[in-house]
Amino acid sequence: MTNDSPVKAFLVVLLTAVICSSLVSAAVVILRPIQLNNQMLDRSRNIIKLTGLVEKGVTPSDEEMLELYRGMDVKVVDIDRAAFTDELDPLSFDQRRAVNNAELGIAIPSDLDAASLGRRSRFATVYMVLEDGELDRLILPVRGTGMWSMMYGYVALESDLNTIAAATFYEQNETPGLGDQIMRPDWQAQWKGRRVYDEAGDFRFAVNHGKVEPGSSTWLYEVDALTGATVTADAVTAMMQYWFGPHGYRYFLEELRDQNGRVN
């Protein structure tokens, strides 16, 4: 077979493709544990500060964060069934990708879509801090459409599954100096102690259009306005309304509350 033979050229190309694909496959297998570890590290940075396990002002090392993260009880919730599921691996499940997956995602009825999402994942990864086998804190992922962008965050609830223990937003592209105030630690700190539902079980949490006076009738359920960013502030309220409403986590929280906070 001569060097100019089309058959030889085809075989060379085929052999090269096989070798390259084998190398890529091997790299994926070898690097997969590293990728999962990095994913856990990224998540842990946003989640661990909501757990109450780290003293204020203390910044744990990457190794300490991963150790705390691995010590949490991480589960996947089937939102529509209001129950935990073992169908998906909580460490590898990608909630963002699931949104547009025909089997994992679901369309949101327009009359329930307060957060203007269009679709959501049928499942969500939740993070639990346990004490003597009972729930101490529950951390839930939330997202909503802001003025210019999708806002992503986490809300941590106390064991009563109503009182907010902490909250954080970790990704957004709102107007600099205005809507991006949702990233301010001092504003996020106001969420601590606020309640999602009132005594009748009705959703009440909101971002006020002004300053909330301590001891007022709204103080228990509202946080201060975002100065000059009314649209973003209303979007945060709408986001909370959706995720803690009937098409979000509401029924799951009720089921978990009925179990007295036991997650096993």
C-alpha positions as CSV (number, residue, x, y, z in Angstrom):
1,M,0.0,0.0,0.0
2,T,1.5,3.3,-1.1
3,N,1.7,6.4,0.9
4,D,-0.7,8.1,-1.5
5,S,-3.3,5.3,-1.1
6,P,-6.8,6.6,-0.1
7,V,-7.2,3.5,2.0
8,K,-4.0,4.2,4.0
9,A,-5.1,7.8,4.5
10,F,-8.4,6.6,5.8
11,L,-6.9,4.1,8.2
12,V,-4.5,6.7,9.6
13,V,-7.4,9.1,10.2
14,L,-9.4,6.3,11.8
15,L,-6.5,5.2,14.0
16,T,-5.9,8.8,15.1
17,A,-9.6,9.3,15.9
18,V,-9.6,6.1,18.0
19,I,-6.5,7.0,19.9
20,C,-7.8,10.6,20.6
21,S,-11.2,9.4,21.7
22,S,-9.6,6.8,24.0
23,L,-7.4,9.5,25.6
24,V,-10.4,11.8,26.1
25,S,-12.4,9.0,27.6
26,A,-9.5,8.1,29.9
27,A,-9.1,11.7,31.0
28,V,-12.8,12.0,31.8
29,V,-12.6,8.9,34.0
30,I,-9.4,10.1,35.7
31,L,-10.6,13.7,36.2
32,R,-14.1,12.9,37.3
33,P,-13.3,12.6,41.1
34,I,-11.4,15.9,40.8
35,Q,-14.4,17.6,39.1
36,L,-16.8,16.3,41.7
37,N,-14.5,17.5,44.5
38,N,-14.3,21.0,42.9
39,Q,-18.1,21.0,42.5
40,M,-18.5,20.2,46.2
41,L,-16.0,23.0,47.0
42,D,-18.0,25.5,45.0
43,R,-21.2,24.5,46.6
44,S,-19.8,24.4,50.1
45,R,-18.5,28.0,49.9
46,N,-22.1,29.2,49.5
47,I,-23.8,26.7,51.8
48,I,-21.5,26.3,54.8
49,K,-22.0,29.9,55.8
50,L,-25.7,29.2,56.2
51,T,-25.4,26.2,58.4
52,G,-24.5,27.9,61.7
53,L,-21.5,25.5,62.0
54,V,-18.9,28.2,61.4
55,E,-18.3,31.1,63.9
56,K,-18.9,34.6,62.6
57,G,-15.8,36.1,61.1
58,V,-14.0,32.7,60.7
59,T,-13.1,31.7,57.2
60,P,-12.5,27.9,57.0
61,S,-9.9,26.5,54.7
62,D,-11.0,24.5,51.6
63,E,-10.3,21.2,53.4
64,E,-12.4,22.3,56.4
65,M,-15.3,23.4,54.2
66,L,-15.3,20.1,52.4
67,E,-15.2,18.2,55.7
68,L,-18.2,20.3,57.0
69,Y,-20.0,19.8,53.7
70,R,-19.5,16.0,53.7
71,G,-20.8,16.0,57.3
72,M,-24.2,17.3,56.2
73,D,-27.1,15.2,55.1
74,V,-27.6,16.0,51.4
75,K,-30.7,14.6,49.7
76,V,-32.7,15.1,46.5
77,V,-36.3,16.1,46.9
78,D,-39.0,15.2,44.4
79,I,-40.8,18.5,44.6
80,D,-44.1,17.3,43.0
81,R,-44.3,14.3,45.3
82,A,-43.2,16.4,48.3
83,A,-40.8,13.6,49.4
84,F,-37.1,12.6,49.3
85,T,-36.0,10.4,46.4
86,D,-33.1,8.0,45.9
87,E,-33.5,8.1,42.1
88,L,-30.8,10.7,41.7
89,D,-27.3,11.2,43.2
90,P,-27.3,14.5,45.2
91,L,-23.6,15.0,44.6
92,S,-23.8,14.9,40.8
93,F,-27.4,16.0,40.1
94,D,-27.4,19.3,38.1
95,Q,-30.6,21.2,38.9
96,R,-29.9,23.8,36.2
97,R,-29.6,21.3,33.4
98,A,-32.6,19.4,34.6
99,V,-34.9,22.4,34.0
100,N,-34.9,21.9,30.2
101,N,-34.7,18.1,30.3
102,A,-37.9,16.5,29.0
103,E,-38.0,13.9,31.9
104,L,-36.4,15.9,34.7
105,G,-38.0,19.3,34.0
106,I,-41.6,20.6,34.1
107,A,-43.5,23.6,32.8
108,I,-44.8,26.0,35.4
109,P,-48.5,27.0,35.1
110,S,-48.6,30.7,34.3
111,D,-51.0,31.5,37.2
112,L,-48.4,30.0,39.6
113,D,-45.2,31.3,38.0
114,A,-44.7,34.3,40.3
115,A,-40.9,34.2,39.6
116,S,-41.3,34.2,35.8
117,L,-39.3,31.0,35.4
118,G,-41.3,29.2,32.7
119,R,-39.9,25.9,33.8
120,R,-38.3,24.3,36.8
121,S,-36.6,21.0,37.7
122,R,-38.9,18.4,39.2
123,F,-36.1,17.8,41.7
124,A,-34.0,19.9,44.0
125,T,-30.9,19.1,46.1
126,V,-31.4,20.2,49.7
127,Y,-28.9,20.4,52.5
128,M,-29.6,19.5,56.1
129,V,-27.8,20.1,59.4
130,L,-28.8,17.4,61.9
131,E,-28.5,17.3,65.6
132,D,-29.0,14.0,67.4
133,G,-30.7,12.7,64.2
134,E,-33.2,15.5,64.0
135,L,-33.3,18.5,61.7
136,D,-31.6,21.6,62.9
137,R,-31.5,23.6,59.6
138,L,-32.7,23.0,56.1
139,I,-31.1,24.8,53.2
140,L,-33.1,25.1,50.0
141,P,-31.9,26.4,46.6
142,V,-34.0,29.2,45.0
143,R,-33.9,31.2,41.8
144,G,-36.0,33.9,40.2
145,T,-36.0,36.3,37.2
146,G,-34.7,39.7,38.2
147,M,-34.7,42.9,36.2
148,W,-31.9,41.8,33.9
149,S,-30.8,38.4,35.0
150,M,-31.6,35.1,36.7
151,M,-30.9,35.4,40.5
152,Y,-29.6,32.3,42.3
153,G,-29.4,31.8,46.0
154,Y,-30.1,29.6,49.1
155,V,-32.5,30.1,52.0
156,A,-31.8,28.3,55.3
157,L,-34.7,27.6,57.6
158,E,-34.7,26.8,61.3
159,S,-36.1,23.5,62.6
160,D,-39.6,24.9,62.6
161,L,-39.3,25.1,58.8
162,N,-40.7,28.7,58.8
163,T,-38.1,30.9,60.5
164,I,-35.3,32.0,58.2
165,A,-31.9,31.3,59.7
166,A,-29.9,32.8,56.9
167,A,-30.0,33.6,53.2
168,T,-27.5,34.3,50.4
169,F,-27.5,35.2,46.7
170,Y,-24.4,33.9,44.9
171,E,-25.1,34.7,41.2
172,Q,-26.8,37.6,39.5
173,N,-26.3,40.3,36.9
174,E,-28.5,43.0,38.2
175,T,-27.8,46.7,37.8
176,P,-24.5,47.6,39.5
177,G,-25.0,49.7,42.6
178,L,-28.8,49.1,42.6
179,G,-30.1,45.6,42.0
180,D,-26.8,44.0,42.9
181,Q,-27.4,45.1,46.5
182,I,-28.9,41.7,47.0
183,M,-25.3,40.5,47.4
184,R,-24.6,42.9,50.3
185,P,-23.9,40.8,53.5
186,D,-25.7,43.4,55.7
187,W,-28.9,43.2,53.6
188,Q,-28.8,39.4,53.6
189,A,-28.2,39.5,57.3
190,Q,-31.7,41.1,57.8
191,W,-33.3,37.8,56.6
192,K,-32.3,36.1,59.9
193,G,-35.3,35.7,62.1
194,R,-37.9,36.6,59.5
195,R,-40.7,34.2,58.9
196,V,-42.0,32.9,55.6
197,Y,-45.6,32.1,56.7
198,D,-47.9,33.7,59.3
199,E,-49.8,31.8,62.0
200,A,-52.6,31.0,59.5
201,G,-50.0,29.4,57.2
202,D,-50.3,32.1,54.6
203,F,-47.2,33.3,52.7
204,R,-46.0,36.6,54.1
205,F,-42.3,37.2,53.4
206,A,-41.6,40.3,51.4
207,V,-38.9,42.9,50.6
208,N,-40.5,46.2,51.8
209,H,-40.6,49.3,49.7
210,G,-39.1,51.3,52.5
211,K,-37.4,50.7,55.9
212,V,-38.9,48.1,58.2
213,E,-39.3,49.4,61.7
214,P,-38.3,46.9,64.5
215,G,-41.4,45.8,66.4
216,S,-43.8,46.9,63.6
217,S,-46.5,44.6,62.3
218,T,-44.4,43.9,59.2
219,W,-41.0,43.4,60.9
220,L,-41.5,39.7,61.5
221,Y,-42.0,39.0,57.8
222,E,-40.2,41.7,55.8
223,V,-36.7,43.1,55.1
224,D,-35.7,46.6,54.1
225,A,-36.1,47.9,50.6
226,L,-33.2,47.9,48.0
227,T,-32.7,51.6,47.5
228,G,-33.3,52.5,43.9
229,A,-34.0,48.9,42.9
230,T,-37.7,48.4,43.3
231,V,-37.9,46.0,40.3
232,T,-35.2,43.7,41.7
233,A,-36.7,43.9,45.2
234,D,-40.2,42.9,43.9
235,A,-38.5,40.1,42.0
236,V,-37.0,38.7,45.2
237,T,-40.4,38.8,46.8
238,A,-41.9,37.0,43.8
239,M,-39.1,34.4,43.9
240,M,-39.8,33.6,47.5
241,Q,-43.6,33.5,46.8
242,Y,-43.0,30.9,44.1
243,W,-40.6,28.6,45.9
244,F,-42.5,28.6,49.1
245,G,-45.8,28.3,47.4
246,P,-47.8,25.3,46.2
247,H,-45.8,24.7,43.1
248,G,-42.5,25.0,45.1
249,Y,-41.5,23.6,48.4
250,R,-44.7,24.3,50.4
251,Y,-46.1,20.8,50.5
252,F,-42.6,19.3,51.1
253,L,-42.1,21.5,54.1
254,E,-45.5,20.5,55.4
255,E,-44.8,16.8,55.0
256,L,-41.4,17.2,56.7
257,R,-43.0,19.3,59.5
258,D,-45.5,16.5,60.1
259,Q,-42.6,14.1,60.5
260,N,-41.3,16.3,63.4
261,G,-38.2,17.1,61.4
262,R,-37.0,13.5,61.1
263,V,-35.4,12.9,57.7
264,N,-34.7,9.2,57.8
